Amino acid sequence: MTTASVLPWIAPMLLATTVGLSAATPAASGPYGVRWKLLVDDAADYARPCERTDAAAGLAPADFDRVFPWSQMRLCALRRRPGGGYERLYSDAPRFALDGSAGHVMVEIPRHWSRRSIEDGFEVRRISAEPRPGFSVDPAFVEDGRELERIYVGAYEGVIGADGALSSCSGVYPTADRTRDAFRESARANGVDFGIMDLRTLLMLQNLFLIEHAERDSQKALGMGWGKMLQPARTHRCVRPQKSTNRVITRPPPGRSQAAIRTGLFEGCAVLISSYADQRTVLVGNRTLVAIRHDDPEPGLTSFVIDGEPIDTTEDMCLGGAAQKTGWADQLQGHSGATPGQGEEPYRDYRCAVRYRWMENLWGNLWCFIDGLNYADGRAYVGMAMRDYASGVTTGSYRLTSIEPLPQDDNGNVGGDREIHYMRNLGFDPEAPWLALPQDFTYPGEAVRAGVSETLRHGNFGDYYYFSRTATCSVHGGGFDHYWRCGLFTLRAWCKESTRWYLYGSRLICKELDGAMPPAAP
């Protein structure tokens, strides 16, 4: 495998700007910024809050509804016309629909300028509606050196339809248990402008969130998300096989109360059935739990009733949680927030859909594969051309970054004395300052430290750190069993191209590459 050298590879591509804004764009103002102290002393610095800077000083999140680009982030249905180009139906249009009948349900995000810097021991983020000295067009809007006026991010996690194409719509079970290559191929089945969530788009969303909310902990800012559903791996095992049935009959462990059984799942949640022998194999998916019947069909047994076509149950079957259907957040009145918690205490707060600027479940429910970021021998290579995204590539439009993440492959124990490796600081590459990859973690070199988990999950980013030198790709956000570790900044670089799991999914993006503008002359 050939590797690239670290070069000043991004700045020339991004510094070219297009002067002037479209007639529909609000008057330029700002810049708007946020900063926070870099962690030097984990104990002293970890809980320090963010500070709003520049024109953002004194603002609250709601004020950003009147600030570009947040004010122009719009929910829409996107459909490709047979003759080329796209039809866009915004949410106030009569034919707009969330169910996909009017097109992919996406969030339109307009081009803007950004700057990330390290100043006097602080990380500083800024966004501007117009070109400014030291700012560049956010890299999410640059493809092959050309600028895009807008890009689109799926409002929901992706689902692969009967035609093999990935889509974004409400009211469906999101597709999981595919490889990154398979998700990418399904996205491209819509056309060359489509892909799955890439690193540049993710970092842009993180930037928007940070400045709007002046908060690094996304769960604290908006909600916990789907983070505490029962893992299906060797949990509620079938003990009485039946033919053509909609119930799985199980025997709870001795002493487990009926109330305790209901803390793992709730009636109305999505479930799946996995193999007891091979825990990652899904035997039955895309089902909803209709009822939990205690002492059924006899005392000491519990029946879980599911919807859909009857199945033949076997003793190899284990029933548990799954990724919830898309669209739970449709009930929210605003663009951001969390739905009411579901199920029984003590986990209700971790059983909700979260939404940021119309995008549901950017954390929780499913880990989503990230494209445009490959790893080889513990080094990160970033892709700068969506059409060229491919696995195992470290040359061409992929470039090596000088950020070297510290290895950390211990999953810890949730809430225990081994849950100590949370994200610390984000890496900074002077040649690509926008590239904010997780770089290090708390308490390196230690395996155990009593009593720190509670503090770590409620300060700084509050997201866990994962990086393996054998990884070739990563997933983002946290899955339905990830509890308080879910978040907008958690990136699990433990995956290989063959990795697939019922906890891993994807999100559709669209960049109208043929409509890109050539950069203005310097």
Secondary structure, DSSP 4 states (H G I P E B T S, - for coil): ---PPP-S-SHHHHH----S--TTSPPP---EEEEEEPPSSHHHHTTPPPEEEETTTT--GGGGGGSTTGGG-EEEEEEE-TTSSEEEEETTSTT--SSSTTSEEEEEEE--EEEEEEETTEEEEEEESS--TT-EE-GGGEETTEE-SEEEEESS--EE-TTS-EE--SSSPPP-S--HHHHHHHHHTT-TTEEE-BHHHHHHHHHHHHHHH--S-HHHHH---S--PPP-TTSEEBSS--SSBSEEEE-PPTT--HHHHTTT--TT-EEEEEESSSTT-EEEEEEEEEEEEET-SSTT-EEEEE-SS-B---TTEEEEE-PPPTTGGGG-SSSSEEPPP-SSTTSGGGSS-EEETTEETSSSS-EEEEBSEEEETTEEEEE--GGG--TT--STTEEE-S--PPPB-----TTSTT---BB--B--BTTBTT---B--BSSTT-S--TT-HHHHTTSTT--B-EE-TT-SEEEES--TT-GGG--TT-EEEEE-TT---TTEE--EEE--GGGPBPPPP-
